[in-house]
Amino acid sequence: MIAHGLKADLHTGKTKIGTFAKLGNSTVLEALGLAGLDFVIIDTEHAPCDQMLLLDLIRAADSVFLPTIVRVPEGTEAQILKALDIGASGVQIPGLSTVEEAAEAVSYTKYAPQGRRGLSFAQRSAAYGNVDKAAYMEESNAGLLNIVHIENKEMAAQVEALCGMDAIDVLFIGPMDISQSLGHPGEPGHPEVVKAVDEVIRICMAKGKPYGIFVGTPSAAQKYADRGAAYIALASDIAFLTSGYKNMMAQIH
């Protein structure tokens, strides 16, 4: 599903809130959409999800008009092509270390002449061929979202160059992975990690590039919303489930 409204809002700096979907359940996707989230990130990197399950999850999200961003396990042509052909609203690409790798990965999201996405019309995103082909390619190139991870010190050092890439819609900060890359695994509050994250945010804001970040709590989400974050991933479906039941159990005496 092309999410023109979400993309437009992100590029004008409006804060949008989503979450990671790790449970692999289509009912959960429907519930998240009905709960009013702005988008969902279907996690195929850190959670089990084959292509047929991904298809069902995207269909469920489409039924409640919930934009779906697929976090692919890697920025390869095969992974990106499958997610977009199934009908995702965009992809979130982890595991990159250079500007060149980022440029190659996002090239797989655009049809020629803007990129080199494999061309087929007999798939879901093209309504199985029941579309005007030129209009479909133009809309896909213009409407799909590309989110690129900043999750290591190498990418953090190249943020200014990444901000200059129009094909990247959002630079997504992963504080946990950055902490590991800087030698402080599991310590996102370490001063060196905080400094690196703050510098990424400063450059993105100065260059007018939307940035996103993962947070675990509503208070942290508000903190980064106040700092201009456009794309905030708040916890996950698993976290909502476990924390909700823990809170309810704590109220039973």
N, C-alpha and C positions, 0 to 999 in steps of 0.2 A: 504494500500500500504506500503510494507516494504521500509523504507528509509535508505538503507545502507550508501549512501553517506553522508547524514546529520549526521547520528550517528558517522561515522568515523571522520568527520570534527569536531564535538563537542568534541570527545575524544582526538583529537590532538590540541585542543585549538583554532581552527579557529572560528572567530566570525560569527554568523549567526543571521539574522534579520527576525523577523516575527511580527505578530500582532494578536490581539484578534478579532474573528469574533462573533459579537453579534446580527447582523441584521437577521440572519437566512434565508439568501437568496442565492440560488445556483449560480445565476449570479454574485453576489459579490465575491464568492469563485473563480470562473473562472477568474474574473478581477484581483483579488489579485495575482493569479498564473501568469497571463500574465504580471503583473507589475514587476515581478522579485523577489518577496519575497521568502525567503528560507523555510519558514514553516508558517502554520496558526494554531492558537489555537482556536478551536471551543468551545465556552463557554457555557456549560450546567449547570454551577453553578449560575451565575448571569444574565443569559439571558434565555428566554423561548426557549426550544428545546426538542421536543419529539423524540422518537426513529425513526419514519418514516422520520421526517425532517432531523435528523442526517444522516440517510442513504443517502438521496438526496444530502446533503452538501458534504459528503465524496466522493460520485460518481463524483460530479462536480469538486472537487479538484483533484481527480485522473485523470480526463480528461486533465488537464493541468500540471500534474506531480508535484502538490503542496503537500508536506507532511502534514498530518493532525494530530495534537495533540489534543485530546479531554480533556478539563478540566472537569472532572467528578464532580458532586455536593458533593460527599463524597467518601471515600476510601473503599467502600463496594464491596463485590464480585459481586453482581448483576450489579452495575453501571459499573465496570471495564470490566466485561465479555461482556456486551452488546456492549460497545464502540469498543473493540478489535475484536469481532466476526463480526461486521458490516464492519470492514476493516480499522480502524484508524491506523496510523503509530505509535501511542503511546498514553499514557495517562499522564495527569498532575493532581496530587493528592493533594487537599487542606485539611485543617481541621484536620491535625494530630498534636499530642502534645508529642509523645514519640517515641523512637527508635523502640520499640516493635510494635507500631501501624504502623509505616512505613514498618517494615519487613512483617507484616501481609498483608498490602495493596499490596506491590509489589509481594508477593507470588501468588496473583491472576492473575498476568500477565504472568506467566511462566507455561508451561506444566511440568508434572512430568518427571524426578525426581528433576528438579530445583525448581518447585513450585507446585501449586495446582489449576491451571486454569481448569475450566470445559472443558471437551473434547467432541467436536462435529465436524464432518466434513461437515455436511449439512448446511453450512452457508457461507457467502460471503468471509470471509478472507481465507477460504480453497477452494475457487472456487467451492463451493457447492458439494464438494466431488471429484472433478475432478483433484486430485493431488496425488502425492506419499505421503502417510500419514506420514511416518517417516521423509521424507525431509521437509514436511510442518512444523511439530512440531519443528524440529531442527532450521529451518529458523526463525520461530516466536520467539523462545527463544533467538536467537542470535540477531535478527534485530529490534525488537520493542523497543521503547524508553520509559523509565520511568523517569518522572520529578516529584520531590517531593517538595512541598512548604515549605519554611521557612517563616512563617508568624505570629509567636508569640514568646514571650520571652522563652517559654519552648523549642521549637525546636531550637532557636538560641543558647541556652545553650548546645545543644547536637550535634552541627555540626561536631565535630571531630569524634564522633562515626558514624554519618551518612555518613561521607566521606569514612569510611571503608566498606561500603556496596556496593559490586560490582553490585548488581541488580539495584541500583539507578544510572542513567546516568547523571542527572543534578539536582543540588539543586537550587531551584528558590526562589529568595528573593522577598517578597511582602512588600515594605516599608510602604504602607498605613496601612495594617493589623498589622505590627509590631508597628507602631505608636500608634495604638489603644491598643494593648496589653501592651505597656509600660506606658499607661496613658496619652498619648498626641495625641488623635484621630484627624486625618486629618492634622497632622504636621510632615510630613516626614523629614523636615529640622531641627527639634528639635535636639539639641546636643546629647541627650541620644539616640535618634533613629539613628542618623548618626553614633554614636559610635558603636551601635549594628550591623548595616549593615556593617560597615568597618571591624568589627571583624569576621563576617561571611565570608566576602571576603578574609580576610587575611588567615584564616584557610583553606578555599577551595584552594587557590593558593598554600599554603604550602604543602597541601596533594595531589595536582594534581587532584582534583575533579572539573569537569566543573561546573561553576555556571551561573545562569541566573538571570535576574532582569526585572521588569516592569519599563518602562520610558514613559514620555509623549511627549518628544520633540526629534528632531534629535540631538540637541546639547548634551542632556543628554545621548542619545544612544552612541554618539562618546566618551563622557567622560568615560562610563563604558567599551566600547570597548578598549579604551586605558589602562584600568585597568584590562584587561584580561577576561572580560565577554565573554562567548561562546554563550550564548542563550539569546538574547535580544528581549523582547516583546515591540514593539513600538506602543503605543496607541491602537486604535481599529478602526474597519470599521466605527462605528458611529462617532468617533472623526475625522477621515479623512473627512467624508462627511460634518460635521458641520463646521469644521475649514476651509475647502476648500471654501465653499460657503460664510462664513464670510469674508474671505480674498478677494474674488472676489467682494462682495458687497461693501467692504470698498474702492475699487478702482473706483467705479462708483460715479461720482460727480453730 
